[in-house]
Amino acid sequence: MTRQIISTPDAPQAIGTYSQAVRVGPTVYISGQIPLDPATGTMVSGEIEVEIRRVFDNLSAIAKAAGGSLQHAVRVTVYLIDLGNFAKVNEIMAQYFPQPWPARAAVGVAQLPKGARVEIDCILYLD
């Protein structure tokens, strides 16, 4: 099987040694997204909800570039520096992902790149 690199200007460009996403067969591995504005490359500011929405918007743009959408998600991993924000992630995630929900893990971490409060990665299956 060959690897296909997925890239779109509608999501932030990589800030390190990684691709926005990699597709192998029908599976797409989307790299962790933080709340970077794709137009400016800077962090969005405001309430945690603003950051969470930007992250889901970034994931959605990459999923679209791969030929799918977030409805194709089979696995999501959420990284939070404050697990007290988990309820907000649930509330906003329900607006981006249709049921049945993908498998998911939430992990409390000490720090994220660029001072982000949330990072989310995703695996899609495009059948």
C-alpha positions, 0 to 999 in steps of 0.5 A: 500500500502507498501512503498519500500525504494530505494537505490543505491551506484550509487548516494550519500548516505543520509547525514541526516534522509531520504532515497534516494527515496521511492516508493509507488505503481507506484509513486517514490519520489526521495529526493533532490539531491545536487552535491555530488560525489557518489564515494567520498561523496564530493561536485563536484567543478567547474562551475555551469554546473558541479554541475547541471550535477552531480545532474541530474546524481544522480537523474538518478541513483536513478530513474534507481534503482527504475526501471525507468528513468527520462523520467518517471518524472512527477514533478521536483523541482529545488532549486537555491541559485542564480536564475540567473542560471535558464537558465543553469538548463533549458539548461542542463535539456533538455539533461536529460529529453525527451519531453513532459516535467514534471511539474516543479517549481524553487525556490530561496533559501538563502542556501543549504546543504554543500554549494551547489548552486543547489538541485533538487528533483523529482517524477516519475510515473512508469506505 
